[in-house]
């Protein structure tokens, strides 16, 4: 019996817990996560650029092609990179381009509690960090005055949210009664370095879908050849080693990005 936070009740034979890295279902069944729970704290800044700024960033603007604000090479093509690592005196962070043509961006900023709190990151301060990352500096008088004097280029900050990068894999994927199965982020959490989190979750779902289909059909037919303990146990034996491998690979990728910061005499550990 499953009761949702909105008071709805469902009666189900099996439950797939795909309820995220903080999975209430996993916690309810006391399934621990193994690994490194806190690699780095960050703040995600979700912002949306207006049409003029989006065109400029994507290389579709008629503005001066040598403008330092452009994040894309102007080689005659609409060259849209997804990740932009910024290392300058005003900002160390990563711009993630979710949909540059429609202005959807996330800026990831390293965050160091307890030495910093969210109160330190006011909208005014974060706005300045974004402009600095885009190449707008107080010393760049021509561009700065153009931005301030006419409102041609704008962006809206939609949210600022802290989060903790981790590398974790659930101790087990199936509860003791073989009725609840973990999948996706509920089963594993990786650093976002390589895109392994979503892909591993999709593979979990694919692996689990045919197993549950076979199990339910077998139960409906009255066959005793297939049972939940066997087939769901094989799901865990298939998927958990893959999650552990991808967690290690994600950490390795993240460590490689830190080499650039260290070359600039920056260290993510302090």
ROKOLDREN-213698 format. One record per residue (C-alpha): x, y, z; residue in three letters; residue number from 1. Coordinates in Angstrom, 3 decimals, padded with zeros to 6 digits. Layout:
<recs>
<rec c1="X" c2="Y" c3="Z" residu="ALA" num="NUM"/>
...
</recs>
This chain:
<recs>
<rec c1="000.000" c2="000.000" c3="000.000" residu="UNK" num="1"/>
<rec c1="001.469" c2="003.335" c3="-001.095" residu="UNK" num="2"/>
<rec c1="000.169" c2="006.644" c3="000.234" residu="UNK" num="3"/>
<rec c1="001.376" c2="009.819" c3="-001.465" residu="UNK" num="4"/>
<rec c1="002.025" c2="013.190" c3="000.152" residu="UNK" num="5"/>
<rec c1="-001.264" c2="014.367" c3="-001.371" residu="UNK" num="6"/>
<rec c1="-003.219" c2="011.643" c3="000.408" residu="UNK" num="7"/>
<rec c1="-003.753" c2="009.296" c3="-002.553" residu="UNK" num="8"/>
<rec c1="-003.498" c2="005.577" c3="-001.856" residu="UNK" num="9"/>
<rec c1="-002.303" c2="002.924" c3="-004.289" residu="UNK" num="10"/>
<rec c1="-002.308" c2="-000.855" c3="-003.916" residu="UNK" num="11"/>
<rec c1="000.526" c2="-002.391" c3="-005.888" residu="UNK" num="12"/>
<rec c1="002.405" c2="-005.676" c3="-006.069" residu="UNK" num="13"/>
<rec c1="005.777" c2="-004.032" c3="-006.739" residu="UNK" num="14"/>
<rec c1="007.133" c2="-000.523" c3="-006.365" residu="UNK" num="15"/>
<rec c1="009.942" c2="001.061" c3="-008.384" residu="UNK" num="16"/>
<rec c1="011.486" c2="003.794" c3="-006.227" residu="UNK" num="17"/>
<rec c1="012.802" c2="006.396" c3="-008.674" residu="UNK" num="18"/>
<rec c1="012.306" c2="009.278" c3="-006.262" residu="UNK" num="19"/>
<rec c1="015.700" c2="010.939" c3="-006.449" residu="UNK" num="20"/>
<rec c1="018.963" c2="011.056" c3="-004.584" residu="UNK" num="21"/>
<rec c1="017.237" c2="011.891" c3="-001.281" residu="UNK" num="22"/>
<rec c1="014.750" c2="009.043" c3="-001.871" residu="UNK" num="23"/>
<rec c1="012.206" c2="008.906" c3="001.000" residu="UNK" num="24"/>
<rec c1="011.427" c2="005.336" c3="-000.082" residu="UNK" num="25"/>
<rec c1="015.045" c2="004.217" c3="000.281" residu="UNK" num="26"/>
<rec c1="015.249" c2="005.887" c3="003.692" residu="UNK" num="27"/>
<rec c1="011.955" c2="004.280" c3="004.766" residu="UNK" num="28"/>
<rec c1="013.412" c2="000.837" c3="004.114" residu="UNK" num="29"/>
<rec c1="016.684" c2="001.782" c3="005.852" residu="UNK" num="30"/>
<rec c1="018.871" c2="001.160" c3="002.812" residu="UNK" num="31"/>
<rec c1="022.157" c2="003.059" c3="003.277" residu="UNK" num="32"/>
<rec c1="024.262" c2="004.682" c3="000.578" residu="UNK" num="33"/>
<rec c1="027.948" c2="003.804" c3="000.409" residu="UNK" num="34"/>
<rec c1="030.678" c2="006.090" c3="-000.893" residu="UNK" num="35"/>
<rec c1="031.687" c2="009.729" c3="-000.512" residu="UNK" num="36"/>
<rec c1="028.738" c2="011.846" c3="000.598" residu="UNK" num="37"/>
<rec c1="030.378" c2="015.267" c3="000.257" residu="UNK" num="38"/>
<rec c1="032.940" c2="015.937" c3="-002.456" residu="UNK" num="39"/>
<rec c1="032.157" c2="019.602" c3="-003.091" residu="UNK" num="40"/>
<rec c1="029.357" c2="022.027" c3="-002.203" residu="UNK" num="41"/>
<rec c1="028.066" c2="024.181" c3="-005.043" residu="UNK" num="42"/>
<rec c1="025.335" c2="026.681" c3="-005.854" residu="UNK" num="43"/>
<rec c1="023.253" c2="026.280" c3="-008.986" residu="UNK" num="44"/>
<rec c1="022.174" c2="029.605" c3="-010.476" residu="UNK" num="45"/>
<rec c1="019.402" c2="029.124" c3="-013.024" residu="UNK" num="46"/>
<rec c1="019.128" c2="032.169" c3="-015.269" residu="UNK" num="47"/>
<rec c1="017.480" c2="033.039" c3="-018.562" residu="UNK" num="48"/>
<rec c1="018.936" c2="035.462" c3="-021.101" residu="UNK" num="49"/>
<rec c1="016.787" c2="037.676" c3="-023.286" residu="UNK" num="50"/>
<rec c1="016.687" c2="037.270" c3="-027.062" residu="UNK" num="51"/>
<rec c1="019.451" c2="039.771" c3="-027.818" residu="UNK" num="52"/>
<rec c1="021.874" c2="038.275" c3="-025.301" residu="UNK" num="53"/>
<rec c1="020.989" c2="034.727" c3="-026.391" residu="UNK" num="54"/>
<rec c1="021.829" c2="035.564" c3="-029.992" residu="UNK" num="55"/>
<rec c1="025.088" c2="037.148" c3="-028.940" residu="UNK" num="56"/>
<rec c1="026.123" c2="034.154" c3="-026.834" residu="UNK" num="57"/>
<rec c1="025.158" c2="031.673" c3="-029.534" residu="UNK" num="58"/>
<rec c1="027.053" c2="033.546" c3="-032.229" residu="UNK" num="59"/>
<rec c1="023.916" c2="034.609" c3="-034.109" residu="UNK" num="60"/>
<rec c1="024.239" c2="038.338" c3="-033.475" residu="UNK" num="61"/>
<rec c1="025.341" c2="041.054" c3="-035.873" residu="UNK" num="62"/>
<rec c1="027.212" c2="042.625" c3="-032.948" residu="UNK" num="63"/>
<rec c1="030.980" c2="043.077" c3="-033.263" residu="UNK" num="64"/>
<rec c1="032.319" c2="039.498" c3="-033.647" residu="UNK" num="65"/>
<rec c1="035.360" c2="040.295" c3="-031.504" residu="UNK" num="66"/>
<rec c1="033.187" c2="041.095" c3="-028.488" residu="UNK" num="67"/>
<rec c1="034.640" c2="039.352" c3="-025.393" residu="UNK" num="68"/>
<rec c1="031.146" c2="038.461" c3="-024.234" residu="UNK" num="69"/>
<rec c1="030.765" c2="035.707" c3="-026.847" residu="UNK" num="70"/>
<rec c1="031.149" c2="032.204" c3="-025.470" residu="UNK" num="71"/>
<rec c1="031.240" c2="030.526" c3="-028.879" residu="UNK" num="72"/>
<rec c1="033.799" c2="030.588" c3="-031.632" residu="UNK" num="73"/>
<rec c1="032.588" c2="032.567" c3="-034.624" residu="UNK" num="74"/>
<rec c1="033.613" c2="030.249" c3="-037.446" residu="UNK" num="75"/>
<rec c1="030.581" c2="030.647" c3="-039.659" residu="UNK" num="76"/>
<rec c1="028.671" c2="027.934" c3="-037.810" residu="UNK" num="77"/>
<rec c1="026.228" c2="027.936" c3="-034.915" residu="UNK" num="78"/>
<rec c1="028.740" c2="026.290" c3="-032.596" residu="UNK" num="79"/>
<rec c1="026.966" c2="025.685" c3="-029.275" residu="UNK" num="80"/>
<rec c1="029.152" c2="024.180" c3="-026.598" residu="UNK" num="81"/>
<rec c1="027.367" c2="022.867" c3="-023.521" residu="UNK" num="82"/>
<rec c1="029.979" c2="023.416" c3="-020.794" residu="UNK" num="83"/>
<rec c1="032.023" c2="026.584" c3="-020.329" residu="UNK" num="84"/>
<rec c1="034.641" c2="026.520" c3="-017.536" residu="UNK" num="85"/>
<rec c1="035.464" c2="030.025" c3="-016.295" residu="UNK" num="86"/>
<rec c1="038.596" c2="030.955" c3="-014.351" residu="UNK" num="87"/>
<rec c1="039.088" c2="034.668" c3="-013.779" residu="UNK" num="88"/>
<rec c1="039.521" c2="037.100" c3="-010.897" residu="UNK" num="89"/>
<rec c1="035.745" c2="037.578" c3="-010.529" residu="UNK" num="90"/>
<rec c1="034.425" c2="034.061" c3="-011.058" residu="UNK" num="91"/>
<rec c1="035.464" c2="030.446" c3="-010.867" residu="UNK" num="92"/>
<rec c1="032.578" c2="028.357" c3="-012.118" residu="UNK" num="93"/>
<rec c1="030.941" c2="026.439" c3="-014.933" residu="UNK" num="94"/>
<rec c1="028.229" c2="027.688" c3="-017.281" residu="UNK" num="95"/>
<rec c1="025.943" c2="024.857" c3="-018.382" residu="UNK" num="96"/>
<rec c1="024.062" c2="025.689" c3="-021.584" residu="UNK" num="97"/>
<rec c1="020.750" c2="023.813" c3="-021.470" residu="UNK" num="98"/>
<rec c1="019.159" c2="025.684" c3="-024.370" residu="UNK" num="99"/>
<rec c1="021.204" c2="028.663" c3="-025.501" residu="UNK" num="100"/>
<rec c1="018.840" c2="029.712" c3="-028.277" residu="UNK" num="101"/>
<rec c1="016.053" c2="030.122" c3="-025.726" residu="UNK" num="102"/>
<rec c1="018.361" c2="031.503" c3="-023.028" residu="UNK" num="103"/>
<rec c1="018.305" c2="028.604" c3="-020.539" residu="UNK" num="104"/>
<rec c1="021.529" c2="028.516" c3="-018.522" residu="UNK" num="105"/>
<rec c1="022.796" c2="027.253" c3="-015.184" residu="UNK" num="106"/>
<rec c1="025.923" c2="028.605" c3="-013.500" residu="UNK" num="107"/>
<rec c1="027.584" c2="026.281" c3="-010.978" residu="UNK" num="108"/>
<rec c1="029.594" c2="028.145" c3="-008.333" residu="UNK" num="109"/>
<rec c1="031.801" c2="026.433" c3="-005.713" residu="UNK" num="110"/>
<rec c1="030.439" c2="027.055" c3="-002.217" residu="UNK" num="111"/>
<rec c1="032.321" c2="026.661" c3="001.078" residu="UNK" num="112"/>
<rec c1="030.144" c2="026.319" c3="004.181" residu="UNK" num="113"/>
<rec c1="030.515" c2="027.084" c3="007.064" residu="UNK" num="114"/>
<rec c1="032.828" c2="029.862" c3="005.863" residu="UNK" num="115"/>
<rec c1="030.118" c2="030.962" c3="003.438" residu="UNK" num="116"/>
<rec c1="026.338" c2="030.966" c3="003.659" residu="UNK" num="117"/>
<rec c1="023.643" c2="031.530" c3="001.065" residu="UNK" num="118"/>
<rec c1="023.272" c2="035.054" c3="002.474" residu="UNK" num="119"/>
<rec c1="026.688" c2="035.829" c3="001.003" residu="UNK" num="120"/>
<rec c1="025.318" c2="035.242" c3="-002.475" residu="UNK" num="121"/>
<rec c1="022.926" c2="038.119" c3="-002.969" residu="UNK" num="122"/>
<rec c1="021.253" c2="038.541" c3="-006.343" residu="UNK" num="123"/>
<rec c1="023.373" c2="041.634" c3="-006.985" residu="UNK" num="124"/>
<rec c1="026.594" c2="039.732" c3="-006.274" residu="UNK" num="125"/>
<rec c1="025.586" c2="036.733" c3="-008.379" residu="UNK" num="126"/>
<rec c1="024.505" c2="039.011" c3="-011.213" residu="UNK" num="127"/>
<rec c1="027.974" c2="040.553" c3="-011.209" residu="UNK" num="128"/>
<rec c1="029.552" c2="037.094" c3="-011.235" residu="UNK" num="129"/>
<rec c1="027.491" c2="036.112" c3="-014.274" residu="UNK" num="130"/>
<rec c1="028.516" c2="039.238" c3="-016.186" residu="UNK" num="131"/>
<rec c1="032.132" c2="038.595" c3="-015.195" residu="UNK" num="132"/>
<rec c1="031.884" c2="035.056" c3="-016.489" residu="UNK" num="133"/>
<rec c1="030.449" c2="036.302" c3="-019.760" residu="UNK" num="134"/>
<rec c1="033.360" c2="038.707" c3="-020.126" residu="UNK" num="135"/>
<rec c1="031.829" c2="041.878" c3="-018.649" residu="UNK" num="136"/>
<rec c1="034.271" c2="043.476" c3="-016.233" residu="UNK" num="137"/>
<rec c1="034.188" c2="046.884" c3="-014.528" residu="UNK" num="138"/>
<rec c1="037.394" c2="047.771" c3="-016.368" residu="UNK" num="139"/>
<rec c1="035.795" c2="047.001" c3="-019.706" residu="UNK" num="140"/>
<rec c1="034.202" c2="050.438" c3="-019.918" residu="UNK" num="141"/>
<rec c1="032.745" c2="050.243" c3="-023.414" residu="UNK" num="142"/>
<rec c1="030.806" c2="047.041" c3="-022.859" residu="UNK" num="143"/>
<rec c1="029.882" c2="047.818" c3="-019.255" residu="UNK" num="144"/>
<rec c1="028.474" c2="051.217" c3="-020.188" residu="UNK" num="145"/>
<rec c1="026.580" c2="049.724" c3="-023.110" residu="UNK" num="146"/>
<rec c1="024.981" c2="047.147" c3="-020.825" residu="UNK" num="147"/>
<rec c1="024.055" c2="049.744" c3="-018.227" residu="UNK" num="148"/>
<rec c1="022.878" c2="052.488" c3="-020.554" residu="UNK" num="149"/>
<rec c1="020.424" c2="050.625" c3="-022.757" residu="UNK" num="150"/>
<rec c1="018.735" c2="047.414" c3="-021.654" residu="UNK" num="151"/>
<rec c1="019.520" c2="045.528" c3="-024.855" residu="UNK" num="152"/>
<rec c1="021.241" c2="042.637" c3="-023.117" residu="UNK" num="153"/>
<rec c1="019.467" c2="041.254" c3="-020.050" residu="UNK" num="154"/>
<rec c1="019.019" c2="038.096" c3="-018.047" residu="UNK" num="155"/>
<rec c1="016.702" c2="037.059" c3="-015.231" residu="UNK" num="156"/>
<rec c1="017.903" c2="035.002" c3="-012.274" residu="UNK" num="157"/>
<rec c1="015.239" c2="032.339" c3="-011.724" residu="UNK" num="158"/>
<rec c1="016.684" c2="030.462" c3="-008.745" residu="UNK" num="159"/>
<rec c1="019.734" c2="029.998" c3="-006.515" residu="UNK" num="160"/>
<rec c1="019.998" c2="026.595" c3="-004.882" residu="UNK" num="161"/>
<rec c1="022.836" c2="024.931" c3="-002.953" residu="UNK" num="162"/>
<rec c1="023.664" c2="021.271" c3="-003.483" residu="UNK" num="163"/>
<rec c1="026.372" c2="018.808" c3="-002.574" residu="UNK" num="164"/>
<rec c1="028.301" c2="016.774" c3="-005.121" residu="UNK" num="165"/>
<rec c1="028.635" c2="013.156" c3="-004.021" residu="UNK" num="166"/>
<rec c1="029.624" c2="009.704" c3="-005.223" residu="UNK" num="167"/>
<rec c1="027.257" c2="007.152" c3="-003.722" residu="UNK" num="168"/>
<rec c1="025.758" c2="003.752" c3="-004.538" residu="UNK" num="169"/>
<rec c1="022.971" c2="002.081" c3="-002.558" residu="UNK" num="170"/>
<rec c1="024.068" c2="-000.863" c3="-000.420" residu="UNK" num="171"/>
<rec c1="021.310" c2="-002.892" c3="-002.007" residu="UNK" num="172"/>
<rec c1="018.769" c2="-002.269" c3="-004.756" residu="UNK" num="173"/>
<rec c1="015.900" c2="-004.453" c3="-003.484" residu="UNK" num="174"/>
<rec c1="014.225" c2="-004.470" c3="-000.067" residu="UNK" num="175"/>
<rec c1="014.067" c2="-007.580" c3="002.127" residu="UNK" num="176"/>
<rec c1="010.589" c2="-008.585" c3="000.941" residu="UNK" num="177"/>
<rec c1="011.553" c2="-008.239" c3="-002.753" residu="UNK" num="178"/>
<rec c1="008.721" c2="-005.809" c3="-003.445" residu="UNK" num="179"/>
<rec c1="010.539" c2="-002.450" c3="-003.641" residu="UNK" num="180"/>
<rec c1="013.285" c2="-001.789" c3="-006.188" residu="UNK" num="181"/>
<rec c1="015.569" c2="001.244" c3="-006.426" residu="UNK" num="182"/>
<rec c1="016.344" c2="002.858" c3="-009.789" residu="UNK" num="183"/>
<rec c1="018.008" c2="006.022" c3="-011.053" residu="UNK" num="184"/>
<rec c1="019.255" c2="008.604" c3="-008.570" residu="UNK" num="185"/>
<rec c1="017.550" c2="006.730" c3="-005.735" residu="UNK" num="186"/>
<rec c1="020.119" c2="003.975" c3="-006.312" residu="UNK" num="187"/>
<rec c1="023.193" c2="006.041" c3="-007.171" residu="UNK" num="188"/>
<rec c1="024.552" c2="009.594" c3="-007.210" residu="UNK" num="189"/>
<rec c1="027.534" c2="010.725" c3="-009.303" residu="UNK" num="190"/>
<rec c1="029.419" c2="013.974" c3="-009.882" residu="UNK" num="191"/>
<rec c1="028.008" c2="015.602" c3="-013.039" residu="UNK" num="192"/>
<rec c1="031.197" c2="014.951" c3="-014.997" residu="UNK" num="193"/>
<rec c1="030.443" c2="012.865" c3="-018.055" residu="UNK" num="194"/>
<rec c1="026.654" c2="012.565" c3="-018.033" residu="UNK" num="195"/>
<rec c1="026.706" c2="009.133" c3="-016.402" residu="UNK" num="196"/>
<rec c1="023.897" c2="009.776" c3="-013.915" residu="UNK" num="197"/>
<rec c1="021.042" c2="010.029" c3="-016.401" residu="UNK" num="198"/>
<rec c1="022.437" c2="007.331" c3="-018.689" residu="UNK" num="199"/>
<rec c1="022.910" c2="004.892" c3="-015.814" residu="UNK" num="200"/>
<rec c1="019.350" c2="005.610" c3="-014.668" residu="UNK" num="201"/>
<rec c1="017.953" c2="004.947" c3="-018.141" residu="UNK" num="202"/>
<rec c1="019.824" c2="001.664" c3="-018.254" residu="UNK" num="203"/>
<rec c1="018.385" c2="000.781" c3="-014.831" residu="UNK" num="204"/>
<rec c1="014.880" c2="001.364" c3="-016.178" residu="UNK" num="205"/>
<rec c1="015.503" c2="-000.690" c3="-019.316" residu="UNK" num="206"/>
<rec c1="016.940" c2="-003.585" c3="-017.319" residu="UNK" num="207"/>
<rec c1="014.136" c2="-003.477" c3="-014.785" residu="UNK" num="208"/>
<rec c1="011.246" c2="-003.092" c3="-017.257" residu="UNK" num="209"/>
<rec c1="011.633" c2="-006.450" c3="-018.956" residu="UNK" num="210"/>
<rec c1="012.295" c2="-008.201" c3="-015.650" residu="UNK" num="211"/>
<rec c1="009.097" c2="-006.857" c3="-014.079" residu="UNK" num="212"/>
<rec c1="007.135" c2="-007.682" c3="-017.233" residu="UNK" num="213"/>
<rec c1="008.394" c2="-011.260" c3="-017.171" residu="UNK" num="214"/>
<rec c1="007.755" c2="-011.549" c3="-013.432" residu="UNK" num="215"/>
<rec c1="004.195" c2="-010.227" c3="-013.607" residu="UNK" num="216"/>
<rec c1="003.318" c2="-012.437" c3="-016.582" residu="UNK" num="217"/>
<rec c1="004.759" c2="-015.433" c3="-014.788" residu="UNK" num="218"/>
<rec c1="002.727" c2="-014.700" c3="-011.652" residu="UNK" num="219"/>
<rec c1="-000.442" c2="-014.175" c3="-013.699" residu="UNK" num="220"/>
<rec c1="000.007" c2="-017.547" c3="-015.387" residu="UNK" num="221"/>
<rec c1="000.591" c2="-019.318" c3="-012.086" residu="UNK" num="222"/>
<rec c1="004.107" c2="-020.404" c3="-013.078" residu="UNK" num="223"/>
<rec c1="006.613" c2="-021.081" c3="-010.312" residu="UNK" num="224"/>
<rec c1="009.644" c2="-021.033" c3="-012.598" residu="UNK" num="225"/>
<rec c1="010.300" c2="-017.328" c3="-011.989" residu="UNK" num="226"/>
<rec c1="010.165" c2="-015.629" c3="-008.595" residu="UNK" num="227"/>
<rec c1="010.797" c2="-012.077" c3="-007.387" residu="UNK" num="228"/>
<rec c1="013.857" c2="-012.924" c3="-005.317" residu="UNK" num="229"/>
<rec c1="015.617" c2="-014.497" c3="-008.268" residu="UNK" num="230"/>
<rec c1="014.809" c2="-012.061" c3="-011.039" residu="UNK" num="231"/>
<rec c1="015.075" c2="-008.853" c3="-008.984" residu="UNK" num="232"/>
<rec c1="018.241" c2="-010.125" c3="-007.348" residu="UNK" num="233"/>
<rec c1="019.736" c2="-010.481" c3="-010.821" residu="UNK" num="234"/>
<rec c1="018.718" c2="-006.875" c3="-011.545" residu="UNK" num="235"/>
<rec c1="020.832" c2="-005.779" c3="-008.577" residu="UNK" num="236"/>
<rec c1="023.735" c2="-007.995" c3="-009.616" residu="UNK" num="237"/>
<rec c1="023.586" c2="-006.526" c3="-013.133" residu="UNK" num="238"/>
<rec c1="023.206" c2="-002.863" c3="-012.272" residu="UNK" num="239"/>
<rec c1="025.051" c2="-002.255" c3="-009.007" residu="UNK" num="240"/>
<rec c1="028.559" c2="-003.026" c3="-010.408" residu="UNK" num="241"/>
<rec c1="027.851" c2="-000.694" c3="-013.349" residu="UNK" num="242"/>
<rec c1="026.826" c2="002.074" c3="-010.946" residu="UNK" num="243"/>
<rec c1="030.009" c2="001.573" c3="-008.916" residu="UNK" num="244"/>
<rec c1="032.149" c2="001.740" c3="-012.062" residu="UNK" num="245"/>
<rec c1="030.384" c2="004.875" c3="-013.329" residu="UNK" num="246"/>
<rec c1="030.663" c2="006.539" c3="-009.923" residu="UNK" num="247"/>
<rec c1="034.431" c2="005.986" c3="-009.974" residu="UNK" num="248"/>
<rec c1="034.688" c2="007.240" c3="-013.555" residu="UNK" num="249"/>
<rec c1="032.683" c2="010.367" c3="-012.733" residu="UNK" num="250"/>
<rec c1="034.956" c2="011.157" c3="-009.793" residu="UNK" num="251"/>
<rec c1="037.990" c2="010.651" c3="-012.013" residu="UNK" num="252"/>
<rec c1="036.539" c2="013.039" c3="-014.615" residu="UNK" num="253"/>
<rec c1="035.836" c2="015.619" c3="-011.917" residu="UNK" num="254"/>
<rec c1="039.382" c2="015.336" c3="-010.595" residu="UNK" num="255"/>
<rec c1="040.677" c2="015.953" c3="-014.126" residu="UNK" num="256"/>
<rec c1="038.770" c2="019.258" c3="-014.325" residu="UNK" num="257"/>
<rec c1="040.453" c2="020.362" c3="-011.089" residu="UNK" num="258"/>
<rec c1="043.840" c2="020.198" c3="-012.788" residu="UNK" num="259"/>
<rec c1="042.920" c2="023.348" c3="-014.711" residu="UNK" num="260"/>
<rec c1="042.038" c2="025.162" c3="-011.499" residu="UNK" num="261"/>
<rec c1="045.263" c2="024.059" c3="-009.850" residu="UNK" num="262"/>
<rec c1="047.213" c2="025.283" c3="-012.882" residu="UNK" num="263"/>
<rec c1="045.658" c2="028.683" c3="-012.113" residu="UNK" num="264"/>
<rec c1="046.766" c2="028.331" c3="-008.457" residu="UNK" num="265"/>
<rec c1="043.229" c2="027.573" c3="-007.333" residu="UNK" num="266"/>
<rec c1="042.195" c2="024.662" c3="-005.140" residu="UNK" num="267"/>
<rec c1="038.611" c2="023.442" c3="-004.792" residu="UNK" num="268"/>
<rec c1="039.367" c2="022.105" c3="-001.324" residu="UNK" num="269"/>
<rec c1="039.643" c2="025.570" c3="000.280" residu="UNK" num="270"/>
</recs>
